Amino acid sequence: MNKWFRKGNARRFYRIDMPVRHFIVPSSPIKDREIYATGANYFPASFKSKVEAQKFHALHWANRIQEHSEILLKIFDEIIQFVEFFGECALSISEGQNPRQDPKYWMRVHTHLNGFQHARLMEPSSPKTYQYIKMIEEKYMTFLRSMVASIEKSTPTHFAVDDHLPHGFKVDEMISTFESAKFDKIPLVQTLRHVSAYMDSYLEAYRYINEDNYLKQFPSEWKVQMANVSASGLAVHLGKRFEQYSRVDVYLYFPEDEKVLQFDGTVVDTRTDDKTLTERVAINFEFPDGVSQDYLQTQIQKQEVKDCMDIVL
């Protein structure tokens, strides 16, 4: 059963790579612990490999900084500690543990709401570097405040989310500028790049948690992603992982008809893609509704026609 995705098209339903808007969550969320959680693994092996490499590069470049090195090492060490603390909180939430249940831990959470304490040491001697660090702090604090607000309003049966987490921070523009080749050998710039990437990995993992508790009711906002699709299942690369043979709810949205298809699925294969550092998840649809299955088959055929039209003869 878990070999269907390896059989090419030698099976009942033809499969094809096509863009789809999808929403996939475990059929059985965590409701019997301190806080509601979907039950997905938002910190799989691919995530851990990615952040280990990012932290290594950040520390490598930080230790090569010469000007104001003592102060900057303190600042970057503090940022890394803040990021890892955020990750611990997000991991606890994803496992159904409420950080509020431990008063000392919750006090630490609120202490982090005061921002990076060592950053101000940089302001007198290097105001420009100070501004760069404050941009990183601004993004971090936006996510932390959102997390705290959700925790304070959540229950064992509901994880409270008010909206999307924002995109397009000033630090993102800064990092985009720093990707120019002319900055490749500047230790401070490279440290800022890798520390920011390290932070982003944890923030994006939490964004997944936030979106999985918010987006279901807004199909038109589901992200378009390439997937390997047939009328009997799909395989897709995700930033989260599901247990082998676990049951999942699969929703597909087709904007041209404003139609949402819902399938009961079983995870038949899940593996880490070392190239993309994502999880490739293959899902079989279990006893799909015939009408939904026919509609999906029609969409697959339409995609085949589009693909044929793009072939240069």
CORKAPE-V45091 format. One record per pair of residues at least 6 apart in sequence whose C-alpha atoms are under 8 Angstrom apart, sorted by sequence separation. I is the first residue (numbers start at 1). J is the second residue. D is the distance in Angstrom with one decimal. If there is no record, write none. Layout:
i: [I/I]
j: [J/J]
d: [D/D]
//
This chain:
i: [9/30/31/63/92/93/99/100/123/153/154/183/184/215/228/229/253/254/272/273/4/29/30/92/99/122/123/153/183/215/227/228/253/272/273/29/30/122/151/227/228/252/253/271/272/29/30/150/151/227/251/252/270/271/28/29/62/63/89/120/150/226/227/251/252/270/271/28/62/119/150/178/251/270/26/178/250/251/269/270/25/26/249/250/268/269/26/62/119/249/250/267/268/269/25/119/178/249/250/267/268/248/249/267/268/175/247/248/266/267/175/247/248/265/266/146/247/248/265/266/246/247/265/266/116/175/245/246/264/265/115/143/245/263/264/244/245/263/264/243/244/245/264/242/244/263/115/244/263/243/113/242/241/82/139/262/113/208/222/261/113/139/233/220/82/135/205/219/135/136/220/135/79/78/240/241/132/239/240/242/78/238/239/241/75/219/237/238/132/165/237/238/75/237/238/74/75/236/237/165/235/236/164/235/236/71/164/235/43/234/235/42/161/233/234/71/72/164/233/234/71/100/163/233/42/99/100/161/162/232/233/41/98/160/161/232/40/159/232/39/37/38/39/232/36/37/83/35/37/86/37/133/140/36/96/136/143/35/232/34/35/231/33/34/35/140/231/33/34/30/31/231/30/230/231/230/230/229/80/83/87/90/94/79/83/86/87/90/36/84/35/36/76/80/83/35/36/34/35/36/34/35/36/37/65/33/35/36/64/65/32/35/31/62/31/61/62/61/61/62/61/58/59/58/57/58/58/58/57/58/55/54/55/58/54/54/55/54/51/51/50/47/43/42/42/42/42/38/38/25/47/23/44/42/43/44/21/42/43/23/41/42/22/40/41/21/22/40/41/21/22/40/21/22/20/21/19/20/19/20/19/20/18/19/17/18/17/18/17/18/16/17/15/16/15/16/15/14/15/26/13/14/13/13/28/26/27/28/26/27/26/27/25/26/24/25/24/25/24/46/23/24/45/46/50/22/23/46/49/22/23/5/22/47/21/22/46/47/20/21/46/20/21/46/20/44/3/2/3/1/2/5/18/16/15/18/16]
j: [15/36/37/69/98/99/105/106/129/159/160/189/190/221/234/235/259/260/278/279/11/36/37/99/106/129/130/160/190/222/234/235/260/279/280/37/38/130/159/235/236/260/261/279/280/38/39/159/160/236/260/261/279/280/38/39/72/73/99/130/160/236/237/261/262/280/281/39/73/130/161/189/262/281/38/190/262/263/281/282/38/39/262/263/281/282/40/76/133/263/264/281/282/283/40/134/193/264/265/282/283/264/265/283/284/192/264/265/283/284/193/265/266/283/284/165/266/267/284/285/266/267/285/286/137/196/266/267/285/286/137/165/267/285/286/267/268/286/287/267/268/269/288/267/269/288/141/270/289/270/141/270/270/112/169/292/144/239/253/292/145/171/265/253/116/169/239/253/170/171/255/171/116/116/278/279/171/278/279/281/118/278/279/281/116/260/278/279/174/207/279/280/118/280/281/118/119/280/281/210/280/281/210/281/282/118/211/282/91/282/283/91/210/282/283/121/122/214/283/284/122/151/214/284/94/151/152/213/214/284/285/94/151/213/214/285/94/213/286/94/93/94/95/288/93/94/140/93/95/144/96/192/199/96/156/196/203/96/293/96/97/293/96/97/98/203/294/97/98/95/96/296/96/296/297/297/300/300/195/198/202/205/209/195/199/202/203/206/154/202/154/155/195/199/202/155/156/155/156/157/156/157/158/159/187/156/158/159/187/188/156/159/156/187/157/187/188/188/190/191/191/190/191/191/191/192/193/194/194/195/194/194/195/198/195/197/198/198/198/201/201/201/205/205/206/208/209/212/213/212/239/216/240/239/240/241/219/240/241/222/240/241/222/240/241/222/223/241/242/223/224/242/224/225/224/225/224/225/225/226/226/227/226/227/226/227/227/228/228/229/228/229/228/229/229/230/230/230/231/242/230/231/231/232/247/246/247/248/247/248/248/249/248/249/248/249/249/250/250/272/250/251/272/273/277/250/251/274/277/251/252/235/252/277/252/253/277/278/252/253/278/253/254/279/254/279/268/268/269/268/269/282/300/300/300/303/304]
d: [6.4/5.7/7.0/7.8/6.8/7.5/6.7/5.3/7.7/7.6/5.0/6.6/6.9/7.2/5.4/6.6/5.7/6.5/6.0/5.9/7.9/7.5/5.0/7.1/5.9/7.1/5.2/5.8/7.4/7.0/6.7/5.0/4.5/4.6/6.4/5.9/5.9/5.5/7.5/5.8/6.4/5.6/6.4/5.7/6.1/4.3/5.6/6.8/7.3/4.8/6.5/5.1/6.7/5.4/7.5/5.0/7.8/7.4/6.8/7.1/5.0/7.2/7.5/5.5/6.6/5.6/6.8/7.2/6.4/6.6/5.8/6.7/4.6/4.5/6.3/7.9/5.7/6.4/6.0/6.2/6.8/6.2/7.1/5.1/7.9/5.0/6.4/7.5/6.8/6.1/6.3/7.0/5.7/7.2/7.0/7.4/7.2/5.2/6.4/5.9/5.6/6.3/5.9/4.5/6.6/7.8/7.3/5.0/5.4/6.5/5.9/5.7/6.0/5.9/5.3/7.8/4.6/7.2/5.4/6.6/5.7/6.4/4.4/6.9/6.7/7.8/5.7/5.5/5.7/5.5/6.7/7.2/4.8/6.0/5.6/5.6/5.6/7.4/7.6/7.2/6.2/7.7/7.1/7.2/6.2/6.1/6.9/6.5/7.7/7.8/6.9/7.4/7.4/7.3/6.6/7.7/7.3/8.0/8.0/6.1/7.2/7.4/7.7/7.4/8.0/7.9/7.6/6.2/6.2/5.8/6.8/5.0/6.9/7.1/7.6/6.1/7.2/5.3/6.4/7.7/7.3/5.6/6.1/7.4/7.8/7.5/6.0/5.2/7.8/6.6/5.4/6.3/5.3/4.3/7.2/6.9/5.8/5.6/6.2/7.6/6.8/5.5/7.3/5.4/6.6/8.0/6.7/4.1/7.4/5.9/6.1/7.7/6.5/7.6/5.4/7.0/7.6/7.5/5.4/6.8/7.1/7.6/7.0/4.3/7.2/7.8/7.8/6.6/7.6/6.0/5.0/7.3/7.2/7.6/6.1/5.3/7.4/6.6/8.0/6.8/6.8/7.2/6.9/7.6/8.0/5.5/7.9/7.0/6.5/7.2/5.3/8.0/7.7/5.7/7.9/6.8/6.8/4.8/7.6/5.8/5.8/5.6/5.5/5.3/5.4/7.6/7.5/6.7/5.4/7.8/7.7/5.9/6.4/7.8/5.4/7.1/7.3/7.7/7.3/8.0/5.8/8.0/7.3/7.9/5.7/7.4/8.0/6.1/7.4/7.9/6.6/6.2/7.6/7.7/7.1/5.2/4.5/7.1/4.0/5.1/5.3/6.9/5.2/7.0/5.4/6.0/7.3/5.3/5.9/6.0/6.6/7.0/5.5/6.6/5.4/5.2/6.8/7.2/6.2/5.4/5.2/7.5/7.4/5.1/7.7/7.7/7.8/4.8/6.3/5.4/7.2/5.9/7.1/8.0/7.3/6.8/6.2/5.3/5.9/6.8/8.0/7.7/7.2/6.0/7.9/7.4/7.5/7.5/7.7/7.3/7.7/6.9/6.5/6.9/6.8/6.2/7.8/4.5/7.9/6.9/5.5/6.5/6.3/6.6/4.9/5.4/7.2/6.1/6.2/5.6/7.4/5.6/4.6/7.8/5.3/6.4/6.0/5.5/5.2/6.2/4.2/6.7/5.4/6.2/6.5/5.7/5.5/6.5/4.3/6.9/5.4/6.2/6.5/5.4/5.2/6.6/4.3/5.8/7.7/7.5/5.9/7.7/6.1/6.7/7.5/7.5/5.5/7.8/6.1/4.5/4.2/5.3/5.6/6.0/6.7/5.5/5.7/7.0/4.7/6.0/6.0/6.3/7.3/7.5/6.8/7.2/5.1/7.3/7.7/5.5/6.6/7.6/4.5/6.9/5.7/6.3/4.9/7.5/7.0/5.3/5.7/7.3/7.1/6.9/7.6/7.9/7.8/4.5/8.0/7.0/5.9/7.1/7.7/7.1/7.9/6.8/7.7]
//
